[in-house]
Protein backbone atom coordinates (compact mmCIF):
# COMPACT_ATOMS: atom_id res chain seq x y z
CA UNK A 1 0.00 0.00 0.00
CA UNK A 2 2.82 2.39 0.90
CA UNK A 3 4.55 1.75 -2.42
CA UNK A 4 1.31 2.33 -4.35
CA UNK A 5 0.71 5.65 -2.55
CA UNK A 6 4.25 6.77 -3.35
CA UNK A 7 3.71 5.92 -7.02
CA UNK A 8 0.39 7.82 -7.07
CA UNK A 9 2.00 10.85 -5.43
CA UNK A 10 4.85 10.79 -7.95
CA UNK A 11 2.35 10.61 -10.83
CA UNK A 12 0.37 13.55 -9.45
CA UNK A 13 3.57 15.62 -9.14
CA UNK A 14 4.57 14.72 -12.70
CA UNK A 15 1.17 15.76 -14.09
CA UNK A 16 1.28 19.00 -12.09
CA UNK A 17 4.71 19.76 -13.49
CA UNK A 18 3.56 19.20 -17.07
CA UNK A 19 0.49 21.41 -16.58
CA UNK A 20 2.59 24.15 -14.99
CA UNK A 21 5.07 23.94 -17.84
CA UNK A 22 2.32 24.24 -20.44
CA UNK A 23 0.89 27.28 -18.70
CA UNK A 24 4.26 29.01 -18.73
CA UNK A 25 4.96 28.57 -22.46
CA UNK A 26 6.10 31.66 -24.33
CA UNK A 27 3.54 33.40 -26.54
CA UNK A 28 4.27 33.51 -30.27
CA UNK A 29 4.86 36.99 -31.71
CA UNK A 30 4.00 37.78 -35.32
CA UNK A 31 5.54 40.41 -37.59
CA UNK A 32 4.81 41.89 -41.01
CA UNK A 33 6.69 43.82 -43.66
CA UNK A 34 4.94 47.12 -44.32
CA UNK A 35 3.39 46.85 -47.75
CA UNK A 36 1.68 50.22 -47.43
CA UNK A 37 -1.23 51.54 -49.49
CA UNK A 38 -0.97 51.84 -53.25
CA UNK A 39 -1.77 55.45 -54.17
CA UNK A 40 -4.15 56.12 -57.03
CA UNK A 41 -2.47 57.49 -60.13
CA UNK A 42 -4.71 59.04 -62.77
CA UNK A 43 -1.91 60.11 -65.13
CA UNK A 44 -1.36 58.26 -68.39
CA UNK A 45 1.23 55.50 -68.02
CA UNK A 46 4.68 56.16 -69.43
CA UNK A 47 4.89 52.64 -70.86
CA UNK A 48 1.65 51.13 -72.28
CA UNK A 49 2.40 47.58 -71.18
CA UNK A 50 0.87 45.06 -68.82
CA UNK A 51 3.26 43.50 -66.31
CA UNK A 52 2.55 40.17 -64.64
CA UNK A 53 4.42 39.44 -61.41
CA UNK A 54 5.11 35.76 -60.86
CA UNK A 55 5.44 34.06 -57.49
CA UNK A 56 8.75 34.85 -55.82
CA UNK A 57 11.29 32.05 -56.15
CA UNK A 58 12.75 31.23 -52.71
CA UNK A 59 14.01 28.38 -50.57
CA UNK A 60 11.67 26.60 -48.16
CA UNK A 61 13.08 28.76 -45.34
CA UNK A 62 11.37 31.82 -46.79
CA UNK A 63 8.12 30.01 -47.53
CA UNK A 64 7.76 29.19 -43.84
CA UNK A 65 6.54 31.67 -41.21
CA UNK A 66 9.57 31.46 -38.91
CA UNK A 67 12.04 34.35 -38.86
CA UNK A 68 15.52 33.31 -40.02
CA UNK A 69 18.86 34.24 -38.48
CA UNK A 70 22.42 33.63 -39.61
CA UNK A 71 24.69 31.48 -37.47
CA UNK A 72 28.22 31.63 -38.82
CA UNK A 73 29.18 31.85 -42.49
CA UNK A 74 27.37 28.76 -43.74
CA UNK A 75 24.61 28.07 -41.22
CA UNK A 76 21.09 29.44 -40.79
CA UNK A 77 18.59 28.95 -38.00
CA UNK A 78 14.98 29.87 -37.26
CA UNK A 79 13.27 31.46 -34.27
CA UNK A 80 10.61 29.35 -32.60
CA UNK A 81 8.44 32.09 -31.08
CA UNK A 82 9.11 34.94 -33.55
CA UNK A 83 7.18 34.45 -36.78
CA UNK A 84 5.96 36.25 -39.86
CA UNK A 85 2.23 36.80 -40.29
CA UNK A 86 2.67 35.48 -43.86
CA UNK A 87 5.56 33.77 -45.67
CA UNK A 88 8.24 36.34 -46.62
CA UNK A 89 8.14 35.33 -50.29
CA UNK A 90 4.42 36.18 -50.44
CA UNK A 91 4.83 39.50 -48.59
CA UNK A 92 7.66 40.56 -50.92
CA UNK A 93 5.53 39.71 -53.96
CA UNK A 94 2.81 42.01 -52.59
CA UNK A 95 5.36 44.74 -51.91
CA UNK A 96 6.82 44.42 -55.41
CA UNK A 97 3.39 44.74 -57.00
CA UNK A 98 2.61 47.75 -54.80
CA UNK A 99 5.90 49.45 -55.67
CA UNK A 100 5.38 48.96 -59.41
CA UNK A 101 1.80 50.22 -59.23
CA UNK A 102 2.71 53.24 -57.14
CA UNK A 103 5.07 54.50 -59.83
CA UNK A 104 2.16 54.77 -62.29
CA UNK A 105 4.61 53.91 -65.07
CA UNK A 106 2.80 50.92 -66.55
CA UNK A 107 -0.70 50.30 -67.88
CA UNK A 108 -1.32 47.69 -65.21
CA UNK A 109 0.55 45.42 -62.81
CA UNK A 110 -1.01 42.16 -61.62
CA UNK A 111 -0.17 38.76 -60.26
CA UNK A 112 0.39 36.19 -62.95
CA UNK A 113 -2.68 34.02 -63.54
CA UNK A 114 -4.39 32.09 -66.29
CA UNK A 115 -7.09 34.75 -66.63
CA UNK A 116 -4.83 37.78 -67.19
CA UNK A 117 -2.80 38.45 -70.33
CA UNK A 118 0.41 40.39 -70.07
CA UNK A 119 3.23 41.73 -72.19
CA UNK A 120 6.05 40.85 -69.81
CA UNK A 121 6.58 38.74 -66.71
CA UNK A 122 8.45 40.04 -63.68
CA UNK A 123 10.29 37.27 -61.83
CA UNK A 124 11.91 37.65 -58.43
CA UNK A 125 14.43 35.48 -56.58
CA UNK A 126 14.74 35.87 -52.80
CA UNK A 127 18.15 34.66 -51.59
CA UNK A 128 18.37 36.14 -48.10
CA UNK A 129 16.10 37.79 -45.54
CA UNK A 130 17.70 37.21 -42.16
CA UNK A 131 19.68 38.88 -39.40
CA UNK A 132 23.45 38.52 -39.31
CA UNK A 133 26.48 39.76 -37.37
CA UNK A 134 28.49 41.76 -39.90
CA UNK A 135 30.21 42.61 -37.49
CA UNK A 136 27.33 44.37 -35.70
CA UNK A 137 23.75 43.15 -35.86
CA UNK A 138 22.29 43.78 -39.33
CA UNK A 139 19.29 42.76 -41.44
CA UNK A 140 20.38 41.16 -44.70
CA UNK A 141 18.27 41.30 -47.85
CA UNK A 142 19.46 39.74 -51.12
CA UNK A 143 17.07 39.80 -54.05
CA UNK A 144 17.18 39.49 -57.84
CA UNK A 145 14.64 40.85 -60.30
CA UNK A 146 14.19 39.77 -63.92
CA UNK A 147 12.13 40.93 -66.89
CA UNK A 148 11.00 37.95 -68.96
CA UNK A 149 9.51 38.12 -72.45
CA UNK A 150 7.08 35.18 -72.87
CA UNK A 151 6.85 35.77 -76.64
CA UNK A 152 10.56 35.18 -77.26
CA UNK A 153 11.18 33.06 -74.17
CA UNK A 154 14.15 35.21 -73.16
CA UNK A 155 15.19 37.25 -70.14
CA UNK A 156 15.55 40.86 -71.33
CA UNK A 157 16.87 42.44 -68.14
CA UNK A 158 18.12 41.38 -64.73
CA UNK A 159 19.53 43.14 -61.69
CA UNK A 160 20.32 42.28 -58.07
CA UNK A 161 20.25 44.03 -54.72
CA UNK A 162 22.18 42.93 -51.63
CA UNK A 163 22.58 45.02 -48.50
CA UNK A 164 23.07 44.60 -44.75
CA UNK A 165 20.93 47.22 -42.98
CA UNK A 166 22.23 48.09 -39.49
CA UNK A 167 19.85 47.27 -36.63
CA UNK A 168 19.49 50.14 -34.16
CA UNK A 169 18.34 47.99 -31.23
CA UNK A 170 18.70 44.49 -29.86
CA UNK A 171 15.19 43.06 -30.10
CA UNK A 172 13.61 41.00 -32.86
CA UNK A 173 11.21 43.90 -33.50
CA UNK A 174 14.25 46.13 -34.18
CA UNK A 175 15.53 43.54 -36.67
CA UNK A 176 12.16 43.45 -38.46
CA UNK A 177 12.10 47.25 -38.72
CA UNK A 178 15.57 47.17 -40.31
CA UNK A 179 14.45 44.42 -42.69
CA UNK A 180 11.42 46.48 -43.65
CA UNK A 181 13.65 49.47 -44.49
CA UNK A 182 16.00 47.24 -46.43
CA UNK A 183 13.29 45.53 -48.48
CA UNK A 184 11.60 48.81 -49.37
CA UNK A 185 14.91 50.37 -50.39
CA UNK A 186 15.85 47.33 -52.46
CA UNK A 187 12.55 47.13 -54.31
CA UNK A 188 12.59 50.88 -54.99
CA UNK A 189 16.10 50.61 -56.42
CA UNK A 190 15.34 47.59 -58.61
CA UNK A 191 12.04 48.89 -59.98
CA UNK A 192 13.76 52.20 -60.75
CA UNK A 193 16.36 50.31 -62.79
CA UNK A 194 13.55 48.46 -64.55
CA UNK A 195 12.01 51.80 -65.50
CA UNK A 196 15.36 52.89 -66.92
CA UNK A 197 15.50 49.75 -69.03
CA UNK A 198 12.09 50.46 -70.56
CA UNK A 199 13.09 54.09 -71.13
CA UNK A 200 16.07 52.98 -73.20
CA UNK A 201 14.16 50.10 -74.86
CA UNK A 202 10.68 51.51 -75.62
CA UNK A 203 8.23 48.59 -75.47
CA UNK A 204 5.42 47.81 -77.87
CA UNK A 205 2.31 46.49 -76.14
CA UNK A 206 0.49 43.50 -77.60
CA UNK A 207 -2.35 43.50 -75.04
CA UNK A 208 -5.16 45.85 -74.21
CA UNK A 209 -5.26 47.39 -77.68
N, C-alpha and C positions, 0 to 999 in steps of 0.2 A: 504493500500500500504506500509506504514511504517513497519507494522508487517511482511509482506511478505519479504521485503528487509532484515530485521533483520534475519529472518529464513534462507534466501539464504546465507547471509554472514556467519552465524553460520555453515551451511553445508559446505561451501567452506573451512572454517578454520578447520573443522573436517577432511575433505578429505586431506587437506595439512598436517595435523598432522600425519595421517596414512601413507601417502607417505613418509614423512620425517622419520618416525619410521622404515619403511621397508628398507629405504636406509641405516640406521645406524645399521642394524642387524649384529651381530658378525659372522665372517667367521668360518666355521667348519674346525678343524684341524684333520688330519688323521695320525695314527702312525702304525708302524709294528714291530713285533719281528724279529730279524735278523736270518733268516734261514741259510744263508751262503751257499756257493757252496759245493757240495759233491765231494771230491777229488776222482780221479780214483785210483783204487787199483788193480794191476795186480797179486798180490800174491794169492796163493791158499787159499781158506777159511779154517779157523780152524775147523769149524763145517759145514758139508755138508748138511745143511737144508735150507728150504725155509720158511721165516717168512712172515706172512700176518698181517698187522697192521689195526685193525678195527677203525671205527670212534670213536673219543674220547667221552666218556660219560660225560655230563656236564649239569648243570641247564640252563634254558633259558637265564639267565643273560649272560652266556659266549657263547651263540650262537647268541647274538645280537652284534652290532658293537660299542655300547657305553662303554667307560671305566667305571669301577666299583670302588667305594671307600667305605671304612668301616665307619660307623657312630655309634659309641658305640659298645657294645659287641654283640648285636643281630640284628643290623640293617645295611643294605647296601643301597647305592644310586648309581646313574649313572650320569655322566657328560653329558650335553646336546650338547656342542660344541667341545668336545674332543672324538674322535672316532677311533676305529681300522679300518684299511683298509680292514680287513677280520675278521670274527668271531674268537675269541681266540682259541676255540676248534679246528678249522680247521688249524690255524697257528701252534699250538702245535703238531698236527698230522704230518704236514710237517716236523717240526723240529725233531720229534722222528724218522721218516723214514730217514732223513738226517744223524742223529747221528748214527743210526744202520748201515747205508751203509758206513759211513766214517770209521768205525772200520775195515771193510773188514773181519769180523769174520764169516759171513754167506754166503751161496751160493747166495742168493738173498733176498731182502727185498722189499715188494710191499704193496700197499693198498689192502685191501680185496675186492674181486670182484668175480662175478660168472665165469669169464673166466680164473682165475688164481688158480692153485692148490697149497696148502701149507702144510707143516708139522705141523706148530704150528701157533696159532693166538696170537698176542700181543694186549692186551686190556688196555686202559688207562682211568682213572677217574680223571677229573679236579674238585677239590673242592674249590679252591680259587685262584684268580688272581686279586688282588686289592691292593690299598694302605691303610695303617692303621697307627694309632698313637700308638707306642708300646715301650716306651713312645714317642720317636721321630718318625718322618715320615719314614715309611718303606714300601717296596713292598713285599707283601705276596704271596707265591706260595705254594699250597698244591696239591700234585698229587700222584696217585697210579698207579702202573704198574703191570700187570698180564701176565703170560704165560699160555695159555689155549691149551689143547690137544683135538682137535675135534674128534679124534678116540675113546678116552675113555670118553670124555665129562667131564673132570676134570680140575681143575686149579692146575698146577704143582708147580707154584712159584708166589709169590706176595711180593711186597715191596712198601714202601711209602716214600715220601720226603715232608718235610714241613719246610719252612725257611722264616724269615723276613729279607730281604736285606735292609740295611740302604740306604736312599736316600741322596745324597750329596748336593742337591739343593732344591729349593722350587717350581719349575715349574712342570707342568705335563710332560714335556719332560724329566726332571730329574727322575721322577717316572718311566717312560717307560724304560729308560736306566737301572735303577735298576731292573726292572722286567725282562728285557732281560738277564741281568747277572744271575739272579736267576733261570730263566727257563733253560738256557744253563747248569748251574751248576747242577741243579736237574736232567735233562735228562742224563747228562754225568755220574752222580753217579748211577742212576737206571740202565742204560744200562750196566755199568760196573759190577753191581751186577748180572745182567742177564747172562753176560759172565761167571761169576764165577759159576753160577748154572750149565750151560752147561759143564763147565770144570770138575765139580764134578759128573755130570750125563751125560756121553757121549751119544749124541742122535744118533738114527739110522734113516736116511732119507728114506721116502717112495715115494718121488717124484723125478723127474729128473734123474732117473736111466737109 
